[in-house]
């Protein structure tokens, strides 16, 4: 079994400034992520955690993908399963991702958000 790990930490204030730009918001986050975060009182923290998770996914994938392979921000969506746990939903790359599963952990406080991703081969 192959195991790949990615993690990321980001300042919430950085994302708080960026999400004021509608173009940034819709370029980076899926409709499901926007709907979830906009419904929260601490939306900047929730956006920051999802941004960190996307970065962590990129890091976990980096050793598996060729340098010229392109994945867009919105190809990765951090959503919730039926029990409310965060999950990674991948769009447009099933030919690569059918062989892997992902676990994600998110955490945030007033100033920072952090995410850890573990990618496992299904074989």
Order of alpha helices (4+ residues) and beta strands (2+ residues): beta-alpha-alpha-alpha-alpha-beta-beta-alpha-beta-beta
